[in-house]
Amino acid sequence: MSDVLELVDVSVVREGRSLVDKVSWSVAEGERWIILGPNGAGKTTLLNLASSYLFPTSGTVGILGEKLGAVDVFDLRPRIGMASSALAGKLSARQTVLQTVLTAAYGMTAGWQEEYDEVDERRARAFLDRLGMNALLDRKFGTLSEGERKRTQIARALMTDPELLLLDEPAAGLDLGGREDLVRRLGRLARDAYAPAMVMVTHHVEEIPPGFTHVLLIRQGKVLAAGPIGTVLTSAELSHCFGLPLVVERQGDRWTAQGLPLG
Ligand SMILES: Nc1ncnc2c1ncn2[C@@H]1O[C@H](COP(=O)(O)OP(=O)(O)OP(=O)(O)O)[C@@H](O)[C@H]1O
């Protein structure tokens, strides 16, 4: 199993309902995927499978060449970087931005110790610099704006040098400036040949960073289409996915979508 992710016929059933239903999907090295779909479609469930925090009811999940169920997830998890609001909720509000990123190198959400490796501190500073957080290194995490918090989390997710980076709605709750800033930074990361494979969940095509290569469209737990962004992200496919007539447009390396006026 050489793929970064390989889901074969995967279903997750809770209370008699399939949250994801017979999903087959693979992510190869170097690919940058967007998972797009309406509320409740199963996007976060897919990310939870990909991060090894959820096991399928049926089907097989391969992550970084290992089969879920046949590998110690505690060996696997350090190889996966994740940024989500659920994870952000577990971070200490009292730690500084630098501490928040640095503790990731030690597999902790809290617990500042006096002695950290100088190399780790340099890395944490470099990631924060790349995400435009240089001026806020000593600010307490709890005092950050939503956009600053998201950028700190992404720096934190990169800290363990992951082979797979999972981003759950990184632009949710950001104002226009914050969104555009984050989209540009994610675009730069996506185009970095040394960056890990990436999977980003979003509700909005406007949030797709330049350089993302593939899209998976999901609705009611079923994959409607998955493949290269230029072929999958059409008006017809997106309309089907969100259940209303939509017009998708590509302008350069960005996307927009609009509902058709009511007749
Ligand atoms: N443990 C659970 N038991 C029962 N239903 C669940 C459970 N976890 C999630 N669900 C349901 O599964 C469906 C898919 O949830 P999921 O969070 O994957 O959707 P999503 O596409 O990420 O949605 P959103 O865009 O609203 O965040 C939702 O209808 C949700 O209510």
The ligand as a MOL file (V3000), in Angstrom:
LIG
                    3D

  0  0  0     0  0            999 V3000
M  V30 BEGIN CTAB
M  V30 COUNTS 31 33 0 0 0
M  V30 BEGIN ATOM
M  V30 1 N -21.5410 9.6120 16.7420 0
M  V30 2 C -22.5200 9.8920 15.9120 0
M  V30 3 N -23.7220 9.2870 16.0160 0
M  V30 4 C -24.7320 9.5690 15.1610 0
M  V30 5 N -24.6390 10.4580 14.1570 0
M  V30 6 C -23.4760 11.1050 14.0060 0
M  V30 7 C -22.3520 10.8610 14.8640 0
M  V30 8 N -21.3340 11.6640 14.4510 0
M  V30 9 C -21.7980 12.3640 13.3980 0
M  V30 10 N -23.0730 12.0410 13.1340 0
M  V30 11 C -23.9110 12.5470 12.0210 0
M  V30 12 O -23.2780 12.1540 10.8350 0
M  V30 13 C -23.4920 13.0820 9.7860 0
M  V30 14 C -22.1560 13.4570 9.1700 0
M  V30 15 O -21.4170 14.2260 10.0980 0
M  V30 16 P -20.0820 14.9840 9.7090 0
M  V30 17 O -19.6560 15.7450 10.9130 0
M  V30 18 O -19.1310 14.0170 9.1220 0
M  V30 19 O -20.6060 15.9490 8.5670 0
M  V30 20 P -19.9050 17.2140 7.8930 0
M  V30 21 O -20.0350 17.0280 6.4170 0
M  V30 22 O -18.5380 17.4010 8.4270 0
M  V30 23 O -20.8800 18.3430 8.3780 0
M  V30 24 P -20.6280 19.9100 8.6730 0
M  V30 25 O -20.3550 20.5180 7.3530 0
M  V30 26 O -21.9620 20.3530 9.2070 0
M  V30 27 O -19.5190 20.0360 9.6530 0
M  V30 28 C -24.2220 14.2500 10.4230 0
M  V30 29 O -25.5900 14.1280 10.1000 0
M  V30 30 C -24.0030 14.0490 11.9200 0
M  V30 31 O -25.0780 14.5500 12.6610 0
M  V30 END ATOM
M  V30 BEGIN BOND
M  V30 1 1 1 2
M  V30 2 1 2 3
M  V30 3 2 2 7
M  V30 4 2 3 4
M  V30 5 1 4 5
M  V30 6 2 5 6
M  V30 7 1 6 7
M  V30 8 1 6 10
M  V30 9 1 7 8
M  V30 10 2 8 9
M  V30 11 1 9 10
M  V30 12 1 10 11
M  V30 13 1 11 12
M  V30 14 1 11 30
M  V30 15 1 12 13
M  V30 16 1 13 14
M  V30 17 1 13 28
M  V30 18 1 14 15
M  V30 19 1 15 16
M  V30 20 2 16 17
M  V30 21 1 16 18
M  V30 22 1 16 19
M  V30 23 1 19 20
M  V30 24 2 20 21
M  V30 25 1 20 22
M  V30 26 1 20 23
M  V30 27 1 23 24
M  V30 28 2 24 25
M  V30 29 1 24 26
M  V30 30 1 24 27
M  V30 31 1 28 29
M  V30 32 1 28 30
M  V30 33 1 30 31
M  V30 END BOND
M  V30 END CTAB
M  END
